[in-house]
Every structure is written in C-alpha cells, then in structure tokens.
Amino acid sequence: MSDVPAVKAALKSQAVETPSWAYGNSGTRFKVFAQPGVPRSPQEKLDDAAQVHAFTGVAPTVALHIPWDTVEDYAALARYAKERGLTLGAVNANVFQDDDYKLGSVTHPDPAVRRKALDHLLECVDIMDATGSRDLKLWFSDGTNYPGQDDIAARQDRLAEALGAVYDRLREDQRMLLEYKFFEPAFYTTDVPDWGTAYAHCLRLGPRAQVCVDTGHHAPGTNIEFIVALLLREGKLGAFDFNSRFYADDDLMVGAADPFQLFRIMYEVVRGGGLTSGVAFMLDQCHNIEPKIPAIIRSVMNVQEATAKALLVDRDALAAAQRSGDVLDANAVLMDAYNTDVRPLLAEVREELGIDPDPIAAYRASGWAERIVAERLGGQQAGWGA
C-alpha cells in the first residue's frame, strides 16, 4: 500500500508552470475568437497567472514567449511577478513568425537568415539573465515541403551549429530544452521531428541540453510513456509541454482527450524519479473557445489527479506480479490506482495548503472574471490574429 502522508507531501511540492500565451486570445488558422477580459500586457497575464496559483497552490511559475511578452525592463517584470507570488519560468524563443523564416530559421539555406535567427536565440538568453529564468525552450518549425527542396543532412549541420552557439552562451545554472514535433508547418521533412533527433543533438551538446516532450507532438498511437521512461533513464528528460490532442497538435486541455495516457506518463515519471529530478512540468495550451483562467485551473487539476493516481500505484505488488509473470495481476495493480477517485485526497491536500478544496468553485466565487471584464477595456488584447 502507498504511504498517504508521502503521497500528500509529493503533491504539495509539485509545481506546474503555466504559459503566458494561454491567457491571451488564440485560435486556428481559420479564426481567432476574442474574449472579454483578456490581458493586454505581460503584466496582466501575470495577474491572471497569480489567480491560477492562488486557487491551485501549485502553479508558481509562468513561461514567457518572446516577442509576445517583450517589455523594456525584464528585471522589472520579474519583480512584478515576485510581488504576485510568482517567478518567471522558461523563456520560449520564436523563430517561426517572420517572413524571413519561410524556408527555415537556423537551418535556412541563407547564412544571413540563420544569423538573424541565432541572434534572437541569444537575445532570449540575455532575457533569461535578467529574469532569473533557468530554461530556454526551443521549438523550430524548420523543415521542407518537397523532396529535393534542400539538403536534409546539411540542415542538420546548420541546426547543430546554431544549437552549439546557444549552448556555449548559457550559464552553468541554465538549461536548453529542445522540443520536437513530427510535422507541421513543414510536411515533407521536419528538422527536429522526433525524440531521437532531439536526443542526439542534446547528447552531443552536453548535460545542460535536455529534451522537452510535448504530449501533442507525436504521430497517432505513439507510446509516449516509453519515450518518457527512456529519456529519464538516460538523464535527458528536461521538461514536458502538457496538452491533449485528438488528431494533430490540437493544444487542448491536458487530460481532456486521454486521461489514462496522462496517468501512464505520470507513472513513468514517478517510477523514474522525475518528480524530484528537475523536470519542468509546463502547460502548452490554447483555450480558443473556453474561458481561459478556469481552463488553466482545470488543466493544473488534471495534472494533479494523474500524479496522485501514479503515486498511489502499489509498486511492491506491481513488481511482484511482474517478477512472477502474472500479466493480469500486474495490469490490475495499475488499473486499481487509475480507477481510484483521488479528488477527496487532493481536497485534503489543498485544505492543508490553506486554500479552497474546490479551485474552480473558489475562482468563480472570487469575482475576478467579472472584474477583468469590467476593467480591461480598450487597448490591444494579447494574442495573435487570424
């Protein structure tokens, strides 16, 4: 049986990083639907993030995206976050929204474009120095649409050169997180399409280069928990970007599409020591049609529930069944934990943290949603247009 006090302690120490862009307007390539009360500045995004942390107790950091969160004084932004009980988390680079990057950024055939992209990545490290952020997260849309369009191997050489330059710029207490995605927006080749490519580059760079697993960036049917287990075993799992998908990179609320998969992932995290090894648990979601703050609160709760179930797995019983080759008993141990209703346990954890046991109800009763709709009038809402 699991040690309930130990399970509670692990849940209290868990931290989920929320993304600044999830608080802004988002959509598909067809349409972005604006919502009233959406932040108009990075500071207002932090105000909303502080509400998520206040009602969940486990969301103390906020990831930035540059240039979406550009400010004149990043140290002042970090102080603003601290005043609200937050710290600034990963800095996400953006080398996919400039016309110059039509054929790629750091893998572009033109050295001038590659230099421009590299300069932006180095600028993001400068921002990390100012904010105190540990992690630089890199996702590249680079790839090709047609056979023969560019030299596949040469693009890997260009990628390695850029990553090496950024890695050399990092301080000893900073990390590079390399994210992968198997397709889109490129359709023939993607320059970092899978965990193996990301792992190979990170392995060559050194210990401060780690792989980021975005749960929506895999082909249908991919066994993500296997990837998690392997990367943990190799000491190369740096972070998650949690979300849900039904078809492609849907960026829906984590746990909404396949909560059993999220449990299986979190079991491998627990089994592999990922809760205490510096792995960053980040959300990477877009709330296109649902209210943003309660959706983010719900997402944090979904991660908590999956983690609680993973912590409740009777690992001694599981190991005994595995050693004896008892397939059904081994599977039953996992299913017993997954089928446990952990909501009462998490309610106790929240009460012991001094917060309301029902975060969604508490947020709705707080009046924050009505307040921001009334106060955030005029100006340009954060987000991207379509």
C-alpha positions as CSV (number, residue, x, y, z in Angstrom):
1,M,0.0,0.0,0.0
2,S,1.1,3.6,-0.6
3,D,2.2,5.9,2.1
4,V,-0.5,8.5,2.1
5,P,1.5,11.2,4.0
6,A,4.3,10.7,1.5
7,V,1.8,11.0,-1.4
8,K,0.5,14.2,0.1
9,A,3.9,15.6,0.5
10,A,4.8,14.9,-3.1
11,L,1.6,16.5,-4.3
12,K,2.2,19.6,-2.1
13,S,5.7,20.0,-3.6
14,Q,4.5,19.6,-7.2
15,A,4.8,22.6,-9.5
16,V,3.1,23.2,-12.8
17,E,4.3,26.0,-15.0
18,T,1.6,27.9,-16.9
19,P,2.2,29.6,-20.3
20,S,1.8,33.3,-20.7
21,W,0.2,32.8,-24.1
22,A,-2.6,30.7,-22.8
23,Y,-4.0,33.8,-21.1
24,G,-4.3,35.6,-24.4
25,N,-6.6,35.2,-27.4
26,S,-5.8,32.2,-29.6
27,G,-7.5,30.2,-32.4
28,T,-6.8,28.2,-35.5
29,R,-5.6,29.3,-38.9
30,F,-9.3,30.0,-39.7
31,K,-10.3,32.4,-36.9
32,V,-9.3,33.7,-33.5
33,F,-12.3,34.4,-31.3
34,A,-11.6,37.3,-28.9
35,Q,-12.8,37.0,-25.3
36,P,-13.7,39.9,-22.9
37,G,-11.2,40.5,-20.1
38,V,-8.2,39.0,-21.9
39,P,-4.9,40.6,-20.8
40,R,-3.4,43.4,-22.8
41,S,0.2,43.2,-21.5
42,P,2.6,40.7,-20.0
43,Q,1.8,42.2,-16.6
44,E,-1.9,41.5,-16.9
45,K,-1.0,37.9,-18.0
46,L,0.9,37.6,-14.7
47,D,-2.1,39.0,-12.8
48,D,-4.2,36.1,-14.2
49,A,-1.5,33.6,-13.6
50,A,-1.4,34.7,-9.9
51,Q,-5.1,33.7,-9.7
52,V,-4.3,30.2,-11.0
53,H,-1.6,29.8,-8.4
54,A,-3.8,31.2,-5.6
55,F,-6.5,28.7,-6.3
56,T,-4.4,25.7,-7.0
57,G,-1.4,26.3,-4.8
58,V,0.9,24.5,-7.3
59,A,1.4,26.9,-10.3
60,P,4.1,29.3,-9.1
61,T,6.0,29.9,-12.4
62,V,5.0,31.4,-15.7
63,A,6.7,30.8,-19.0
64,L,7.4,33.7,-21.3
65,H,7.3,33.8,-25.1
66,I,9.4,36.3,-27.0
67,P,8.5,38.6,-28.7
68,W,4.9,38.1,-27.5
69,D,6.0,39.1,-24.0
70,T,8.5,41.8,-24.9
71,V,9.0,44.5,-22.3
72,E,11.6,47.3,-21.9
73,D,12.7,46.0,-18.5
74,Y,12.7,42.3,-17.9
75,A,14.2,42.6,-14.4
76,A,11.2,44.8,-13.5
77,L,8.9,42.2,-15.0
78,A,10.5,39.6,-12.7
79,R,9.9,41.9,-9.7
80,Y,6.3,42.3,-10.8
81,A,5.9,38.6,-10.8
82,K,7.5,38.2,-7.4
83,E,5.1,40.7,-5.9
84,R,2.3,38.4,-7.0
85,G,3.8,35.3,-5.6
86,L,5.2,34.1,-8.9
87,T,8.5,33.6,-10.6
88,L,9.3,33.7,-14.3
89,G,9.9,30.3,-15.8
90,A,11.1,29.2,-19.2
91,V,11.8,31.7,-22.0
92,N,10.4,30.5,-25.3
93,A,12.0,31.7,-28.5
94,N,10.0,32.5,-31.6
95,V,11.7,31.9,-35.0
96,F,8.5,31.0,-36.9
97,Q,6.5,34.2,-37.3
98,D,8.8,36.3,-39.5
99,D,8.6,36.3,-43.3
100,D,12.4,35.7,-43.5
101,Y,11.8,32.2,-42.0
102,K,9.6,30.9,-44.8
103,L,12.3,28.4,-45.7
104,G,13.6,27.9,-42.1
105,S,15.3,29.8,-39.4
106,V,18.6,28.3,-38.0
107,T,18.5,25.7,-40.9
108,H,17.7,28.2,-43.7
109,P,20.0,28.0,-46.7
110,D,20.8,31.7,-46.4
111,P,23.5,32.4,-43.8
112,A,22.0,35.9,-43.2
113,V,18.7,34.4,-42.2
114,R,20.4,31.9,-40.0
115,R,22.4,34.7,-38.3
116,K,19.1,36.6,-37.6
117,A,17.6,33.6,-36.0
118,L,20.6,32.9,-33.9
119,D,20.7,36.5,-32.7
120,H,17.2,36.1,-31.5
121,L,18.0,32.9,-29.6
122,L,21.0,34.7,-28.0
123,E,18.7,37.6,-27.1
124,C,16.5,35.1,-25.3
125,V,19.4,34.0,-23.2
126,D,20.0,37.7,-22.3
127,I,16.4,37.9,-21.2
128,M,16.9,34.8,-19.0
129,D,19.8,36.5,-17.3
130,A,17.6,39.4,-16.5
131,T,14.6,37.4,-15.3
132,G,16.5,34.7,-13.5
133,S,15.0,32.0,-15.7
134,R,16.6,28.6,-15.7
135,D,15.3,27.3,-19.0
136,L,15.5,28.3,-22.7
137,K,12.9,26.4,-24.7
138,L,13.5,25.9,-28.4
139,W,10.9,24.7,-30.9
140,F,11.8,25.0,-34.6
141,S,9.2,25.0,-37.3
142,D,12.0,24.5,-39.8
143,G,11.6,21.8,-42.5
144,T,10.8,21.3,-46.1
145,N,7.6,20.6,-48.1
146,Y,9.1,18.8,-51.2
147,P,11.7,16.2,-51.9
148,G,14.9,18.0,-53.2
149,Q,13.9,21.3,-51.7
150,D,17.0,21.4,-49.5
151,D,19.8,19.1,-48.3
152,I,18.5,17.1,-45.3
153,A,21.9,16.4,-43.8
154,A,23.1,19.9,-44.4
155,R,20.1,21.3,-42.5
156,Q,21.1,19.1,-39.5
157,D,24.6,20.5,-39.7
158,R,23.2,24.1,-39.6
159,L,21.0,23.2,-36.7
160,A,23.9,21.7,-34.7
161,E,26.0,24.8,-35.3
162,A,23.2,27.1,-34.0
163,L,22.5,24.9,-31.0
164,G,26.2,24.8,-30.2
165,A,26.5,28.6,-30.2
166,V,23.5,29.0,-27.9
167,Y,24.6,26.2,-25.6
168,D,28.0,27.9,-25.2
169,R,26.3,31.1,-24.2
170,L,24.3,29.6,-21.4
171,R,25.5,30.0,-17.8
172,E,26.2,26.9,-15.7
173,D,22.8,27.2,-13.9
174,Q,20.8,27.5,-17.2
175,R,19.5,24.8,-19.5
176,M,18.4,24.4,-23.1
177,L,15.2,22.5,-23.7
178,L,14.9,21.1,-27.3
179,E,11.3,20.3,-28.3
180,Y,10.3,18.1,-31.3
181,K,7.2,17.8,-33.5
182,F,6.7,15.2,-36.2
183,F,5.1,17.6,-38.7
184,E,3.5,21.0,-39.3
185,P,4.0,23.5,-40.6
186,A,6.5,21.5,-42.7
187,F,5.1,18.4,-44.4
188,Y,7.9,16.5,-46.1
189,T,10.7,16.8,-43.5
190,T,10.8,18.5,-40.2
191,D,14.3,19.3,-38.9
192,V,13.5,18.2,-35.3
193,P,10.7,15.7,-35.9
194,D,11.1,13.2,-33.0
195,W,12.6,12.5,-29.6
196,G,15.5,10.7,-31.2
197,T,16.6,13.7,-33.2
198,A,16.3,15.9,-30.2
199,Y,18.1,13.4,-28.0
200,A,21.0,13.1,-30.5
201,H,21.6,16.8,-30.6
202,C,21.3,17.2,-26.8
203,L,23.7,14.3,-26.2
204,R,26.3,16.0,-28.4
205,L,25.8,19.3,-26.7
206,G,26.2,18.2,-23.1
207,P,24.4,17.8,-19.8
208,R,22.6,21.1,-19.8
209,A,20.8,20.3,-23.1
210,Q,17.6,18.4,-22.4
211,V,14.6,17.1,-24.4
212,C,11.2,18.6,-24.0
213,V,8.3,16.2,-24.6
214,D,5.2,17.9,-25.9
215,T,2.4,15.4,-25.5
216,G,0.6,16.6,-28.6
217,H,3.6,16.4,-30.9
218,H,3.6,12.7,-31.8
219,A,2.1,10.5,-34.5
220,P,-1.2,8.8,-33.5
221,G,-0.6,5.7,-31.4
222,T,2.9,6.7,-30.2
223,N,3.7,5.2,-26.8
224,I,4.7,8.5,-25.1
225,E,5.3,6.9,-21.8
226,F,8.0,4.7,-23.3
227,I,9.8,7.8,-24.6
228,V,9.5,9.3,-21.1
229,A,10.9,6.2,-19.4
230,L,13.8,6.1,-21.8
231,L,14.7,9.8,-21.5
232,L,14.5,9.6,-17.7
233,R,16.8,6.5,-17.8
234,E,19.3,8.5,-19.9
235,G,19.0,11.6,-17.7
236,K,17.8,13.6,-20.7
237,L,14.2,14.4,-19.9
238,G,14.2,18.1,-19.2
239,A,10.5,19.1,-19.4
240,F,7.0,18.4,-20.6
241,D,4.7,20.6,-22.6
242,F,1.4,19.2,-21.4
243,N,-1.7,19.3,-23.6
244,S,-4.3,17.0,-25.3
245,R,-4.9,16.1,-28.9
246,F,-7.4,14.1,-30.9
247,Y,-5.9,14.4,-34.3
248,A,-2.7,16.6,-34.5
249,D,-1.3,19.4,-32.4
250,D,-4.7,20.4,-31.0
251,D,-3.3,22.0,-27.8
252,L,-6.4,21.2,-25.9
253,M,-6.6,20.9,-22.1
254,V,-4.2,18.3,-20.7
255,G,-6.0,15.1,-19.7
256,A,-9.2,16.0,-21.7
257,A,-8.7,13.6,-24.6
258,D,-7.0,10.6,-22.9
259,P,-6.6,10.9,-19.1
260,F,-5.4,7.3,-19.0
261,Q,-2.4,8.2,-21.2
262,L,-1.6,11.1,-18.8
263,F,-1.7,8.7,-15.9
264,R,0.6,6.2,-17.7
265,I,3.0,9.1,-18.4
266,M,3.0,10.3,-14.8
267,Y,3.5,6.7,-13.5
268,E,6.8,6.5,-15.5
269,V,7.7,10.0,-14.2
270,V,7.2,8.8,-10.6
271,R,8.9,5.5,-11.2
272,G,11.9,7.1,-12.9
273,G,12.3,9.8,-10.2
274,G,11.1,12.6,-12.4
275,L,9.2,14.4,-9.7
276,T,12.4,15.2,-7.9
277,S,15.0,15.4,-10.7
278,G,14.4,18.9,-12.0
279,V,12.0,18.0,-14.8
280,A,9.8,21.0,-15.6
281,F,6.0,20.3,-15.9
282,M,4.7,23.0,-18.2
283,L,1.4,23.5,-19.9
284,D,1.4,24.4,-23.6
285,Q,-2.2,25.0,-24.5
286,C,-4.5,27.3,-26.3
287,H,-8.0,28.0,-25.0
288,N,-9.7,29.0,-28.1
289,I,-13.4,28.8,-27.1
290,E,-13.4,28.1,-23.3
291,P,-12.8,30.7,-20.6
292,K,-9.0,30.9,-20.1
293,I,-8.4,31.1,-16.4
294,P,-10.8,28.3,-15.3
295,A,-9.5,26.2,-18.2
296,I,-5.9,26.6,-16.9
297,I,-7.0,25.8,-13.4
298,R,-8.8,22.7,-14.6
299,S,-5.6,21.7,-16.5
300,V,-3.5,22.0,-13.4
301,M,-6.0,19.9,-11.5
302,N,-5.9,17.3,-14.2
303,V,-2.1,17.0,-13.9
304,Q,-2.6,16.8,-10.1
305,E,-5.1,14.0,-10.4
306,A,-2.9,12.0,-12.8
307,T,0.1,12.5,-10.5
308,A,-1.9,11.4,-7.4
309,K,-3.0,8.2,-9.1
310,A,0.5,7.5,-10.2
311,L,1.8,8.0,-6.7
312,L,-0.9,5.5,-5.4
313,V,0.4,2.6,-7.5
314,D,1.3,-0.3,-5.2
315,R,4.8,-0.7,-6.6
316,D,5.7,-3.6,-4.4
317,A,2.7,-5.5,-5.6
318,L,3.4,-4.5,-9.2
319,A,7.0,-5.7,-9.0
320,A,5.9,-9.0,-7.5
321,A,3.4,-9.6,-10.3
322,Q,6.0,-8.6,-12.9
323,R,8.6,-11.0,-11.5
324,S,6.2,-13.9,-11.4
325,G,5.0,-13.2,-15.0
326,D,1.4,-12.6,-13.8
327,V,0.2,-10.4,-16.6
328,L,-3.3,-9.9,-15.3
329,D,-2.3,-9.0,-11.8
330,A,0.3,-6.6,-13.0
331,N,-2.2,-4.8,-15.1
332,A,-4.7,-4.9,-12.3
333,V,-2.3,-3.0,-10.0
334,L,-2.1,-0.2,-12.4
335,M,-5.8,-0.2,-13.1
336,D,-6.7,-0.1,-9.4
337,A,-4.6,3.0,-9.0
338,Y,-6.0,4.6,-12.1
339,N,-9.6,3.9,-11.1
340,T,-9.1,5.4,-7.6
341,D,-11.1,8.6,-7.0
342,V,-8.3,10.9,-5.8
343,R,-10.4,14.0,-5.6
344,P,-11.0,13.7,-1.8
345,L,-7.3,13.2,-1.3
346,L,-6.5,16.3,-3.3
347,A,-9.2,18.3,-1.5
348,E,-7.3,17.3,1.8
349,V,-4.0,18.4,0.2
350,R,-5.5,21.8,-0.7
351,E,-7.0,22.3,2.7
352,E,-3.6,21.5,4.3
353,L,-2.1,24.1,2.0
354,G,-4.6,26.7,3.2
355,I,-6.6,27.0,0.0
356,D,-10.1,26.1,-1.0
357,P,-10.6,22.4,-1.7
358,D,-12.6,23.2,-4.9
359,P,-10.4,25.6,-7.0
360,I,-12.9,26.1,-9.8
361,A,-15.8,27.0,-7.5
362,A,-13.5,29.3,-5.5
363,Y,-12.3,31.1,-8.6
364,R,-15.9,31.6,-9.8
365,A,-16.9,33.0,-6.4
366,S,-13.9,35.3,-6.3
367,G,-15.3,37.8,-8.8
368,W,-12.0,38.0,-10.7
369,A,-13.7,37.1,-14.0
370,E,-16.2,39.9,-13.7
371,R,-13.6,42.3,-12.5
372,I,-11.2,41.9,-15.5
373,V,-14.1,42.1,-18.0
374,A,-15.1,45.5,-16.4
375,E,-11.6,46.8,-16.0
376,R,-9.8,45.7,-19.2
377,L,-11.5,48.0,-21.7
378,G,-9.7,49.4,-24.7
379,G,-6.1,48.7,-25.7
380,Q,-4.8,45.7,-27.7
381,Q,-5.6,42.3,-26.3
382,A,-2.8,39.8,-26.2
383,G,-2.9,37.1,-28.8
384,W,-2.4,36.5,-32.5
385,G,-4.8,37.5,-35.2
386,A,-6.5,35.4,-37.9
